[in-house]
């Protein structure tokens, strides 16, 4: 499978403003009136690593400029002055932009070690922050906007007693219900049908009250997803099914990318799934960075003129772009050669 990295990579890098001078990564991207809009995850420091969300725009999907010189969403606005808002994904439903995001009530310290996992510590915060176990768990939530600048909290999509990331809305209702991908880390064991963190799917009639999630996909290809898998980008509707990029992590904490095709009317049904990864860290900027080495982490994708633009974080340090004809990728997922 030939996926082309853009020669300008990484296309978005840290700097310019205090709230993004340390790192930028894992963006949401949406195409609106032929303009690419990117919501970046940023940090002004790694100690603590308090994350914000900024907004950029581009006419070509490659060269981005900031819409505002301030973040469009901060943990302070969400009621968590020492927290961290992370990993946005955005879709447009019935004329409204909806953004999934992860939030940790208290931000951690991260010290790069170049060994695969940064050394972490828990800062001391005032006013009782950080004293409860739940302050260090990652929840997932939804916000909505009419203009991508002004955001309003909608609901938490996960229990507040577990770590749950990679919550991603489908861009349309299916059978009258909203559909959500999830990755609850504590849903592991015989009772859950998986011995590693996996991808789950859930439904709601109002975006606020969510049904119990159902197991969608678990690790199968132990060569590159032995540690965990999780959803990466919002589903793309094709005539062959919903195309979903997902990430797999191996025991050496190398992040790679695979793809699923889900049934259009019953997205619990996996039509096809790649056996081999379709992307892995290859370039210097994908292997080395401020934080975790060997990370490719797609969180945004859009289709323009038949070309799938894949936006991904690299080493939790910068943002890169790769492209592939959509029909070629779908065909590969359906007909991947097996050796």
N, C-alpha and C positions, 0 to 999 in steps of 0.2 A: 504494500500500500504506500503510494508516494504522496506524502504530505509536505508541502513546500514552506519552509521557514522564510520569512521576509528578510531581505538582505540588510534592512535598517535595524534589525533587532539588536538589543531590546528597544522597543519603540517608545516606551514611557519609563522614565528613570526618576530617582529621588532628587530633591532639591527645590529651589525657588522659594518655597514658603516654609515657615517654621514647623507647621503641622505635617509636613511631608519630607523633611530634610534627611530622615534616617532611611526610610524604605517606602516603596509602593509596590503593590502586588494584588493578585486575585481579583480582577475587575469584573463588574457586570457591564454588558454592552448591549445596546438596542439601536435599531435603525428606525428613524422617524423622519419622514419627508426627505428621504435620500441623504440624511445627515446621520453620522454615527455619533452616538452619545455613550460615553464611558463613565461609570462610577467606580473610582479607584479606592482601594483600601490603602491607608497610609499610616505612617507613624513618624513623629518628630524625634523620638528617642526609643532605644531598646530597653532602657532601664529607668522607669517602667515603659513597657511597650503599649502605650495607650493608642488605640487605633481610631481613625476618623474616616469618613467617606467624602471624597471630593468629586466634582463633576467636570468633565472635559468634553469637547466636541471636535469633530473632524469631517471634512468633506470627502476624503478618500479612504478613511479607515486606517490610515497609517500615521499621519501627522496630526497630533492632537494638541489643542490649546485649552486652557482652563476657562470655563464659563464664569467662575467666581474665584476670587483670591482667598476665600474662606471655605471651610467644609460645608457641604449641604446637609450633613447629619453627623452629630457628635454624641458620644455616650452621655454627656451632660444633658442634652436635650431630651434624652430618653429616661432621665432620672437617675443616672449612674455616673456621678462626677469623677470617680476613679476607675471607671470601667473601660471597655474596649469593644467597639462595634466592627464587625469583620465580615469578610467573604460575601459581598452582595451578589444576588442574581435578580434580574429584572425582566418582567414580561408586561405586555399590555393586554388588558382584558376589558372589553366593553368600554373602550375609550379612556380607561384609567390605568396608570402605571402602578404595578405592584412590585415591591422589592422584598425578597427574602434576605434576612441577614442573621448572623450569629452574634451573640452578645455575651461577654463575660463581665459580671458586675464589678470585678476588680482586675486590673491589668497586672500581668506578671512581669518580672525582669527576665530578659533573655541575654545570655552571654555566649557569643559564637565560640565554638570549640573546633570546628572543621572535622568533627568525628561522626557526623550524621545526626546528632541531636544536640541542640544548644543546652548549656547549663542553665537551669531555671532556679529562680528564688522568688519568694513572696514578699513584696514590699510591705512596710508598715503604713497603714492609712489611719487617719483620724476618724472620730465620730462613729466608731464601731464597725467601720467598713473593713472587710477582710477577716472578721472574727467568726463568721458562720461558714460552714463547709460549702453551702450553696453559693457563696460569693466567688468561688473559684471554679464552679461548673459553667459550661457553655450551653446556653439556651438558644433557641431559634425563634424568630418572630417575623411578622409581616408589617410593612409600612406601605402607605399609598400616597400618590401624588398626581396632580393634573399637569405638572410642568417639569418634573424631574429635579426641581430645586427645593420646593417646599414639601416636606414629608410629614405625614400624620400616622401615628401608631394605630395599627388595626388589632392585632392579637398576637399572643404567643402561640406557636404551633406545636410546642413540645411541653412535656412535663418539666417543672422547674427543679426536679430532684435528680435529673440525669443529665449527662452530656449528650447533646444531640445537634450535630452539624449537618451541612449539605442538604438543607431543606430547600426544595426547588419546586415552584409552581409550574404546572403545564400552562401554556398560553391560551387555552380555551377550556370551557367546561366540557365534560364528557358524560353523557347520559344525565345531564342536568346538574352535575356536581363538580365542584372544584376538586382538582387532583394535585397531590403533593408527594414528592419524593422525600425520604428521610434517611438519616443514618444514626440511630440511637446506639451509642457505644455500649450501654449496659444490657442491651437486648442480645445477650449471648448465653448459650447453654442449651441443654436438652429441651427445656420448656419453650425455647424460641426457635428451635430448628436450625441453629447455626452455631459453630464454635468460634467464629470470628465476627467482628463488626461487619454489617452487611447493609444492603439497600432495601428499604421498605417503602410501601406506598400507602397513602391514606386519602380519605375523601371527606368533603364538607359541603354543606348546603349554603353556608353563609360566611366562610373564611374564618369564623371565630370558634365554632364548635367542631372538633375533628373526631371522626370515628377512629377506633383502634386501628393502628397500622397493620398491614399484612406483609409478610416477607416476600420480597420481589426477586432478589438475586443475591447469592452469596459467593464467596471465593471458590473458584473451580480450577483456575490455572495457577498452580502453586509455584511455578517458576517465577511469577512476577506479581502475584496478588495474595501471597500467603499470609500477610499480616492483617489486611483489611481491604475492603473496597467501599466506594461511596460515589454518589452522583456528582457530576461535575458541572454540566451546562444545561440550561433550560431545553426541554425537548423540542425538536424540530419536526413539524408535521410534513410527511412525504406520502406519496401514493402507496408506498410499501409498508408504512408504519411510522411510529414515533421514533426518531433517531435520538438516542441519548448517549452522550459521551460520559464515561465514568473513569475514575482513577483507581488504580491498584497499587498497593504498597507491599514490597517484599520484606523479608526478615532483615535486610540490610538498610531498610528505610529508603529505598529508591522508589520514586513516584513515576509511574508510567500511565498510559492512557489506553483504554479499550472502548468498545462501542456496543450498544444494545439496540435492537429494533423491537418495539412494543406494539401490540395490536392496537389499531386505531380506536376501536369501540370497547375493547377490554384491555386496558393497559397493564393489568396484572399478568397478562400472557406475554411471555418473551418469545418472539418469533425467531430471532437469531441473535447470536452473540459472538464476538470475535474470540477466537482461541488464543491468538497471539496479540500482543500489544500493537497499537498503531503508531504510538510515539513513545520515545524514551529519551532521557537526557543524553545529548550528543555534543552540543556545543559548549564552549567555555562558560557562557552565561547561564546555561542550564545545569552546569556541574558545580560551579563555585559562586558563593555569594556571602552576604552578611550573616545569614542564619543557617538554614538547613541545606546542605549540598544535595545535588542530584534530585532536584524537584522540578517536574513539569506538572502544573496544576491548572487545567482549563476551568474557567468559571463563566465565560461569555462566548456566545456564538451567534452570528447573524448570517443570513443568506442574501446575496445581492447578485443579480444576473447569473444565477446558477452556481455561484461560487460560495462555499462555506468559509467564512472568516472565523478562525478559532483564536480567541484571546486567552492567554494563560500566564499565570505567575511563574517566575523562575527563581528558585532558591530563596523564596520569600524576600526578594530584593528588588525586582523590576518586573516589567510587563512585556511580553513578546506576542508576536502574531504569526500564525501559520494558516495556509489556505489549501483547499482541496475542492475539486468539483463535487458538488453534493451528490449527483447521481453515481459518480464513481465510488464514493465512500459507501453509499447504500448498497450498491452492487457487491462491493467487497464484503460487507457484513453478511449479506445473504449467501455469498458463494465463495467464502474464504477457502482457499485450497488447504487441504490437510495432508500432511506428510506422514 
